[in-house]
Amino acid sequence: MDLKKIIRDIPDFPSKGIIFRDITPVLQNPESLCYAIDEMMEPFKELDFDLVIGPESRGFIFGVPIAAAMKKGFIPVRKTGKLPYEVASKSYELEYGTATIEIHKDAIKEGQKIVIVDDLLATGGTCEAICGLVEDCGGEIVCLSFLIELLRFDGRKKFAGLPVHSLLKY
């Protein structure tokens, strides 16, 4: 299945010069959604790991069904102030400022192996912060999986030594 034919390109969104890759049509079609999920989890089907992590909001869309299909738990990574229990936080740089993400402090046990799932790899800032949270909590990242990778940002270089899988490359 050619998901690039299903993904909608929106020029000049959210600002002039940007081409936004709208995955909504993939999500609306059961066949393309199931295909994307199956392909995103393919690289770690035989991998030994304990948990799947996904950042809000589109990391939830792909991470939860992958975790369920593989009989693993799912850890949500949220923006500041969205989790109700004690949290571990990590701030990171954006092109336009900083952001902070959080997970529950008790979400990861020492030595647990983690797979990170998200819709997009661009600069890698969000995923790098997630890796930092996992390490701070005593976990080990074993694989990263993305629906889309924007090659011009070279975000993959931040994860040297880790398997990084992206289903679509632009």
C-alpha angles and dihedrals in degrees: 000000000000105000091180087070090054099044112090119227113217111193121215095013127164085000139356114290095023122113107207114209103218110204094183093103089054090052093048094056114071094208095051092042093052091044092052093049093047093049094045092056096042095092093059103035090108095034122112108237140137110209144020119223124198131175122228130299117001093020085065091054093059102023100058097053090044091051091047093048091051095043092243132130123255127225117201118216109207141186117260116294098016100100118078101210135057109306143202111219136200127186123205140179124264128187088256103035137303136312134195128215130191143197130186109273091232096048095098126044122210110281098012115147116232137200117200118212126187140149099241142031112192118137091352095231097129094045092046089054090049090052088052091051091049092050092045088055093049098257130131125227111224103171143003123211128188135176092216134022121193101211098196090070093054092212091157091074090072089066103053110164094025125098107250117190125187121179096204129029124200 
